[in-house]
Amino acid sequence: MAIVALASSKDALSADILSRPQTIYLRAGQEANVENYKKQRLLITRNLKSSKSSGSSSSSSSSSSSSFSSSESSTSSSSYYGKSSKSNKSNKSNKSNKSNKSNKSNKSNKSSGSSPSSSSSSSSGTPSEKYVPKPKMNGNLVTASNKSAFDDEDDSFVETVSSRVAYFMGECSSKPPYEFSVGGKSGSFVIGTPSASTSEIAKSIVTSVSFANQTEVGEIVTMDKVEPNFFASPSSLVVDLNYVGDAFGYEGMTSKALSSIRVECDESVERVDVVVIVRDDGREAVDATVTLTPGTSDQLVELVDGTQSTTQMRAEEVTSIARKAVPSWERNLVTVEQGTLKDITIRNKLTSGDSEGSVNVPCTLIQMTVRDADGMDVPKTQVVCSQKKNYQGDRNLKSATIELEGADIDEHGDITFRFGNLQYNDLGDTIKLDARIGIRSECASGIIAVVDMSAMLSSTTEPALVVNGGWFRRATQVHGINCDWEPVVIDAIATDPNTNYSRLGRLNRPVEATVVLKGYQDGRNLGLKELHNRRKLLTGAPTEDELNINEEMTKGRKPERFLSSGSSRHLSNRTHKKLLVHGYCDLNPFPMDDFTNAVAFADPDASNPQPSNWNIDQFAKKIDKFADNNDIYGCGIVAHSQGGMAALHLYHNYWSCLDCSTSGSKMIQSVGTPYQGTVLAGALAAIGECFDLSCGYNCDLTEGGAVKWLNQVPYWARSQVHYYTTSFSDSWWSYDYCQIVTSLILDDPDDGTVEKSRGQLPGGNNGGHTTGQCHTYKMEEGSQCADRNRNYLMNALANY
């Protein structure tokens, strides 16, 4: 029920202040109350600031008497507005709110779409046990053709960035005016400025747009369009009327050099921030690599494919008037040395001060000028951000070398390898460990590589990697080993999922685990008979399914709670549900009436969930925790946007309700998911965060970050995903788009956030592409989540 403001198509550009009346559109059931809108918008802004400063959502301190509460939060906005209304002190207002909730509840109950509790409490009203993620121990047979993390000897973190546009940031007033550059024969640009009004009527402060050189050959054309949601914030964030965008085109240019365009703003405004996005019609992309060497804060930005700038590359800080005026504790990226025509080196610079109210946007604009196919200069910008932007301290091991502390044989005949120096609180709650495991024997020369293991391990407890004994039993038979042997950790690499899997440390040499012949270090409490039985289990003959590599070998053993004989207190009722999962910085966008036996995911760590910015691993664990808190044993997931990536990550890396679904045919279904990333998660999100008008930069969702994440997801996991893409209706006689600002940044076809090409999941199941639907409710055409026919189909086929 978020308020959506759309510009009138009849607005016209004038030489005076551009005053464009806006229409307020409300989703069904929401009363048009501008004052309430202002209060809700203010509360969202405060919550976003709070979540950014703390680095995570606030912990829930409330408990509920029922896991599945009334459906006041069954949709994204009803949850938000219903809970906000509770804080009103007016008795009259409270009575009205109760009545509204009752009506919503009755309607929602008809569709069995009640919303679950997001707080950490059990169904009995007593606090739940502390949530602990249940990592899968993924194993993959080592073969000559398998490519793995161990093939890369370079410890540097490398990301590829791409841009087809130029970004300019500065200050606008009537005197002096703001100027920016355009190039090529023709193109488009959008000027983003604060609105002249904070009411429901959005007014631009731009008074004139002209060429700085009066003799310039060419023409500036207004597109007769103002975009009230300049930073393309997700649908559950109330549209921000405080930042609007005016769209223009330019054509008939003949100069080979760049041309300057002058923008003048209302003389009544002393000075305001201005953001300009320019795209020439040549639409050629400029690619670069960003290399971060471990142990340093330097990032080398280097153009690739033979591209070079006609001027020296330079770095400009992503900042604002407000940020310049308030002392803060923030990370900035500064130039180490003057840039060349091909590269520039930047460095993280930490400045200390009053952290209250600071905005942490450690990004920079790398400005350059390149030649297009016609030999004309065009401006381009690469937006580069620090991978460690969300953390006050660097996340590094105390030693860059991984150490094997010990190994044991467990009761199943599996081997547990313990890596002690990975257990540090300043690493965050999770690290990813890849390890190549082999065996060394007296009757074979050298070490035989057996299995590549991968697992998301907790760094707050002793990180332990469990390797199924079937791998060793199979290897001894396949390689004809009939003498004594010992397991060996050949190589191991620890990476950080919170900084796009940058490398934390690596094993410096193969280490023998010595558990078969020489006993355990920590097995002293076991009797000799038990020790003998465990060794016998490990060294026995392989079963037929172990020779064929069974599921326990590739995923690890299921935790007891997910076995049919399990006796978990919280999952004894074996509840099965369909989970509706929102995307980046959003709340549930799906109409609950379109689904049966479904619940809407909400942040389990917040008593009043708000739109938040999580990386993929954090998001996945929140889905798992939400299911645990609400006693959901088996589930299927219907997801929007980033929610699809989080669901796939959950299935690949953790044991969850997805592994216990029993009916239906499709485990994970997604709509509008950027499996290969979206450029909006980098550039536009970073600039919007500077003004506190977006949830901010998300490395996992950028093009380079998403591809790096996806390359780690095996095809057996991808095969469980059925995905859908959409885009706007494209007519040959008109300029069509979902969102005019993002239309400059994205390549057609797109849904206003995700390009069709980057919504593809190789190895997944493509459910088809639909036109006439956009990413969210705020765009030019209907939301892709409101397609009733597709929702009915996903509901009917969901495996839960």
ChimeraX attribute file (.defattr): number of C-alpha atoms within 10 A of each C-alpha:
attribute: neighborCount
match mode: 1-to-1
recipient: residues
	/A:1	22
	/A:2	23
	/A:3	25
	/A:4	23
	/A:5	24
	/A:6	21
	/A:7	21
	/A:8	15
	/A:9	11
	/A:10	8
	/A:11	16
	/A:12	14
	/A:13	19
	/A:14	11
	/A:15	9
	/A:16	12
	/A:17	17
	/A:18	22
	/A:19	20
	/A:20	19
	/A:21	15
	/A:22	20
	/A:23	14
	/A:24	15
	/A:25	15
	/A:26	14
	/A:27	13
	/A:28	7
	/A:29	11
	/A:30	15
	/A:31	12
	/A:32	13
	/A:33	9
	/A:34	13
	/A:35	11
	/A:36	14
	/A:37	19
	/A:38	16
	/A:39	12
	/A:40	19
	/A:41	18
	/A:42	13
	/A:43	14
	/A:44	18
	/A:45	18
	/A:46	13
	/A:47	19
	/A:48	22
	/A:49	18
	/A:50	15
	/A:51	18
	/A:52	21
	/A:53	18
	/A:54	11
	/A:55	14
	/A:56	16
	/A:57	24
	/A:58	18
	/A:59	14
	/A:60	17
	/A:61	11
	/A:62	13
	/A:63	19
	/A:64	18
	/A:65	13
	/A:66	15
	/A:67	22
	/A:68	17
	/A:69	16
	/A:70	20
	/A:71	26
	/A:72	25
	/A:73	27
	/A:74	31
	/A:75	25
	/A:76	27
	/A:77	24
	/A:78	22
	/A:79	22
	/A:80	23
	/A:81	19
	/A:82	17
	/A:83	17
	/A:84	16
	/A:85	16
	/A:86	13
	/A:87	10
	/A:88	12
	/A:89	9
	/A:90	10
	/A:91	9
	/A:92	9
	/A:93	14
	/A:94	15
	/A:95	11
	/A:96	13
	/A:97	19
	/A:98	15
	/A:99	12
	/A:100	16
	/A:101	19
	/A:102	15
	/A:103	14
	/A:104	19
	/A:105	20
	/A:106	13
	/A:107	16
	/A:108	22
	/A:109	17
	/A:110	12
	/A:111	15
	/A:112	17
	/A:113	28
	/A:114	26
	/A:115	26
	/A:116	24
	/A:117	29
	/A:118	28
	/A:119	26
	/A:120	29
	/A:121	24
	/A:122	22
	/A:123	19
	/A:124	12
	/A:125	13
	/A:126	12
	/A:127	15
	/A:128	17
	/A:129	12
	/A:130	9
	/A:131	14
	/A:132	11
	/A:133	20
	/A:134	17
	/A:135	23
	/A:136	26
	/A:137	25
	/A:138	26
	/A:139	27
	/A:140	19
	/A:141	16
	/A:142	18
	/A:143	11
	/A:144	6
	/A:145	6
	/A:146	10
	/A:147	10
	/A:148	14
	/A:149	15
	/A:150	16
	/A:151	8
	/A:152	9
	/A:153	7
	/A:154	9
	/A:155	15
	/A:156	15
	/A:157	16
	/A:158	19
	/A:159	20
	/A:160	19
	/A:161	22
	/A:162	19
	/A:163	21
	/A:164	22
	/A:165	23
	/A:166	27
	/A:167	24
	/A:168	20
	/A:169	21
	/A:170	17
	/A:171	18
	/A:172	26
	/A:173	22
	/A:174	19
	/A:175	12
	/A:176	13
	/A:177	17
	/A:178	20
	/A:179	21
	/A:180	22
	/A:181	19
	/A:182	25
	/A:183	30
	/A:184	29
	/A:185	21
	/A:186	19
	/A:187	21
	/A:188	21
	/A:189	25
	/A:190	25
	/A:191	23
	/A:192	27
	/A:193	24
	/A:194	23
	/A:195	21
	/A:196	22
	/A:197	15
	/A:198	14
	/A:199	15
	/A:200	18
	/A:201	17
	/A:202	28
	/A:203	25
	/A:204	25
	/A:205	28
	/A:206	30
	/A:207	19
	/A:208	18
	/A:209	20
	/A:210	15
	/A:211	19
	/A:212	17
	/A:213	11
	/A:214	7
	/A:215	7
	/A:216	15
	/A:217	13
	/A:218	16
	/A:219	14
	/A:220	17
	/A:221	14
	/A:222	16
	/A:223	19
	/A:224	15
	/A:225	21
	/A:226	30
	/A:227	25
	/A:228	27
	/A:229	27
	/A:230	28
	/A:231	25
	/A:232	26
	/A:233	24
	/A:234	23
	/A:235	27
	/A:236	26
	/A:237	26
	/A:238	23
	/A:239	25
	/A:240	25
	/A:241	23
	/A:242	20
	/A:243	27
	/A:244	25
	/A:245	27
	/A:246	25
	/A:247	21
	/A:248	19
	/A:249	18
	/A:250	20
	/A:251	18
	/A:252	14
	/A:253	19
	/A:254	15
	/A:255	15
	/A:256	16
	/A:257	16
	/A:258	17
	/A:259	23
	/A:260	17
	/A:261	17
	/A:262	17
	/A:263	22
	/A:264	19
	/A:265	28
	/A:266	21
	/A:267	15
	/A:268	10
	/A:269	12
	/A:270	12
	/A:271	18
	/A:272	17
	/A:273	18
	/A:274	23
	/A:275	22
	/A:276	21
	/A:277	24
	/A:278	28
	/A:279	27
	/A:280	25
	/A:281	18
	/A:282	16
	/A:283	16
	/A:284	17
	/A:285	11
	/A:286	20
	/A:287	17
	/A:288	21
	/A:289	18
	/A:290	24
	/A:291	17
	/A:292	23
	/A:293	17
	/A:294	16
	/A:295	11
	/A:296	9
	/A:297	15
	/A:298	21
	/A:299	24
	/A:300	18
	/A:301	25
	/A:302	22
	/A:303	22
	/A:304	14
	/A:305	8
	/A:306	7
	/A:307	15
	/A:308	20
	/A:309	20
	/A:310	15
	/A:311	14
	/A:312	16
	/A:313	22
	/A:314	21
	/A:315	24
	/A:316	16
	/A:317	17
	/A:318	25
	/A:319	21
	/A:320	18
	/A:321	15
	/A:322	14
	/A:323	16
	/A:324	9
	/A:325	8
	/A:326	15
	/A:327	16
	/A:328	18
	/A:329	18
	/A:330	20
	/A:331	24
	/A:332	22
	/A:333	26
	/A:334	18
	/A:335	20
	/A:336	15
	/A:337	11
	/A:338	13
	/A:339	19
	/A:340	16
	/A:341	18
	/A:342	19
	/A:343	21
	/A:344	22
	/A:345	23
	/A:346	26
	/A:347	19
	/A:348	22
	/A:349	15
	/A:350	14
	/A:351	12
	/A:352	11
	/A:353	12
	/A:354	12
	/A:355	14
	/A:356	12
	/A:357	15
	/A:358	20
	/A:359	22
	/A:360	24
	/A:361	27
	/A:362	26
	/A:363	28
	/A:364	26
	/A:365	23
	/A:366	23
	/A:367	20
	/A:368	22
	/A:369	22
	/A:370	19
	/A:371	19
	/A:372	19
	/A:373	9
	/A:374	10
	/A:375	11
	/A:376	18
	/A:377	22
	/A:378	28
	/A:379	26
	/A:380	27
	/A:381	25
	/A:382	25
	/A:383	24
	/A:384	23
	/A:385	25
	/A:386	22
	/A:387	20
	/A:388	19
	/A:389	21
	/A:390	21
	/A:391	17
	/A:392	13
	/A:393	11
	/A:394	13
	/A:395	19
	/A:396	19
	/A:397	19
	/A:398	15
	/A:399	12
	/A:400	17
	/A:401	18
	/A:402	22
	/A:403	19
	/A:404	20
	/A:405	13
	/A:406	18
	/A:407	24
	/A:408	23
	/A:409	23
	/A:410	18
	/A:411	14
	/A:412	13
	/A:413	20
	/A:414	23
	/A:415	24
	/A:416	20
	/A:417	19
	/A:418	19
	/A:419	19
	/A:420	17
	/A:421	18
	/A:422	30
	/A:423	21
	/A:424	19
	/A:425	13
	/A:426	15
	/A:427	21
	/A:428	16
	/A:429	17
	/A:430	24
	/A:431	24
	/A:432	21
	/A:433	23
	/A:434	23
	/A:435	24
	/A:436	24
	/A:437	26
	/A:438	23
	/A:439	23
	/A:440	18
	/A:441	17
	/A:442	12
	/A:443	12
	/A:444	15
	/A:445	8
	/A:446	10
	/A:447	17
	/A:448	19
	/A:449	19
	/A:450	23
	/A:451	24
	/A:452	25
	/A:453	23
	/A:454	28
	/A:455	26
	/A:456	27
	/A:457	25
	/A:458	23
	/A:459	22
	/A:460	16
	/A:461	14
	/A:462	15
	/A:463	23
	/A:464	23
	/A:465	24
	/A:466	24
	/A:467	28
	/A:468	26
	/A:469	23
	/A:470	25
	/A:471	25
	/A:472	27
	/A:473	20
	/A:474	23
	/A:475	20
	/A:476	23
	/A:477	13
	/A:478	11
	/A:479	10
	/A:480	11
	/A:481	17
	/A:482	12
	/A:483	10
	/A:484	13
	/A:485	20
	/A:486	18
	/A:487	23
	/A:488	21
	/A:489	20
	/A:490	22
	/A:491	20
	/A:492	25
	/A:493	21
	/A:494	26
	/A:495	20
	/A:496	20
	/A:497	21
	/A:498	25
	/A:499	20
	/A:500	24
	/A:501	18
	/A:502	22
	/A:503	23
	/A:504	25
	/A:505	23
	/A:506	22
	/A:507	18
	/A:508	14
	/A:509	13
	/A:510	16
	/A:511	15
	/A:512	18
	/A:513	23
	/A:514	17
	/A:515	21
	/A:516	21
	/A:517	10
	/A:518	9
	/A:519	17
	/A:520	17
	/A:521	12
	/A:522	10
	/A:523	16
	/A:524	10
	/A:525	8
	/A:526	11
	/A:527	10
	/A:528	11
	/A:529	8
	/A:530	13
	/A:531	19
	/A:532	13
	/A:533	15
	/A:534	21
	/A:535	20
	/A:536	13
	/A:537	19
	/A:538	23
	/A:539	19
	/A:540	16
	/A:541	16
	/A:542	21
	/A:543	13
	/A:544	10
	/A:545	12
	/A:546	20
	/A:547	16
	/A:548	11
	/A:549	17
	/A:550	15
	/A:551	13
	/A:552	18
	/A:553	24
	/A:554	21
	/A:555	23
	/A:556	20
	/A:557	19
	/A:558	17
	/A:559	13
	/A:560	11
	/A:561	17
	/A:562	20
	/A:563	12
	/A:564	9
	/A:565	8
	/A:566	12
	/A:567	12
	/A:568	13
	/A:569	10
	/A:570	19
	/A:571	19
	/A:572	13
	/A:573	11
	/A:574	15
	/A:575	15
	/A:576	23
	/A:577	24
	/A:578	27
	/A:579	27
	/A:580	26
	/A:581	26
	/A:582	25
	/A:583	26
	/A:584	24
	/A:585	20
	/A:586	27
	/A:587	29
	/A:588	27
	/A:589	27
	/A:590	25
	/A:591	19
	/A:592	26
	/A:593	20
	/A:594	20
	/A:595	23
	/A:596	18
	/A:597	15
	/A:598	27
	/A:599	26
	/A:600	27
	/A:601	27
	/A:602	30
	/A:603	24
	/A:604	28
	/A:605	19
	/A:606	18
	/A:607	20
	/A:608	20
	/A:609	23
	/A:610	24
	/A:611	26
	/A:612	22
	/A:613	23
	/A:614	23
	/A:615	19
	/A:616	28
	/A:617	20
	/A:618	17
	/A:619	23
	/A:620	25
	/A:621	23
	/A:622	22
	/A:623	24
	/A:624	24
	/A:625	23
	/A:626	24
	/A:627	28
	/A:628	24
	/A:629	26
	/A:630	24
	/A:631	23
	/A:632	26
	/A:633	24
	/A:634	24
	/A:635	26
	/A:636	30
	/A:637	31
	/A:638	30
	/A:639	28
	/A:640	29
	/A:641	25
	/A:642	27
	/A:643	29
	/A:644	29
	/A:645	28
	/A:646	25
	/A:647	28
	/A:648	26
	/A:649	22
	/A:650	26
	/A:651	22
	/A:652	23
	/A:653	25
	/A:654	23
	/A:655	23
	/A:656	30
	/A:657	26
	/A:658	27
	/A:659	17
	/A:660	20
	/A:661	21
	/A:662	14
	/A:663	15
	/A:664	14
	/A:665	15
	/A:666	22
	/A:667	26
	/A:668	28
	/A:669	28
	/A:670	27
	/A:671	26
	/A:672	33
	/A:673	32
	/A:674	29
	/A:675	27
	/A:676	27
	/A:677	29
	/A:678	24
	/A:679	24
	/A:680	23
	/A:681	21
	/A:682	26
	/A:683	25
	/A:684	23
	/A:685	22
	/A:686	28
	/A:687	26
	/A:688	22
	/A:689	19
	/A:690	23
	/A:691	20
	/A:692	20
	/A:693	23
	/A:694	24
	/A:695	26
	/A:696	27
	/A:697	26
	/A:698	26
	/A:699	24
	/A:700	30
	/A:701	27
	/A:702	25
	/A:703	23
	/A:704	23
	/A:705	25
	/A:706	22
	/A:707	19
	/A:708	19
	/A:709	20
	/A:710	19
	/A:711	10
	/A:712	13
	/A:713	14
	/A:714	13
	/A:715	14
	/A:716	11
	/A:717	16
	/A:718	20
	/A:719	17
	/A:720	18
	/A:721	23
	/A:722	21
	/A:723	25
	/A:724	22
	/A:725	29
	/A:726	25
	/A:727	26
	/A:728	24
	/A:729	18
	/A:730	14
	/A:731	8
	/A:732	7
	/A:733	6
	/A:734	7
	/A:735	9
	/A:736	15
	/A:737	24
	/A:738	26
	/A:739	23
	/A:740	25
	/A:741	27
	/A:742	23
	/A:743	18
	/A:744	23
	/A:745	23
	/A:746	21
	/A:747	15
	/A:748	18
	/A:749	19
	/A:750	27
	/A:751	33
	/A:752	31
	/A:753	28
	/A:754	29
	/A:755	24
	/A:756	22
	/A:757	16
	/A:758	20
	/A:759	24
	/A:760	20
	/A:761	21
	/A:762	13
	/A:763	14
	/A:764	16
	/A:765	17
	/A:766	16
	/A:767	15
	/A:768	10
	/A:769	14
	/A:770	16
	/A:771	16
	/A:772	17
	/A:773	26
	/A:774	30
	/A:775	30
	/A:776	27
	/A:777	22
	/A:778	28
	/A:779	24
	/A:780	22
	/A:781	21
	/A:782	17
	/A:783	21
	/A:784	27
	/A:785	24
	/A:786	17
	/A:787	15
	/A:788	15
	/A:789	10
	/A:790	16
	/A:791	21
	/A:792	15
	/A:793	12
	/A:794	22
	/A:795	22
	/A:796	14
	/A:797	16
	/A:798	23
	/A:799	25
	/A:800	27
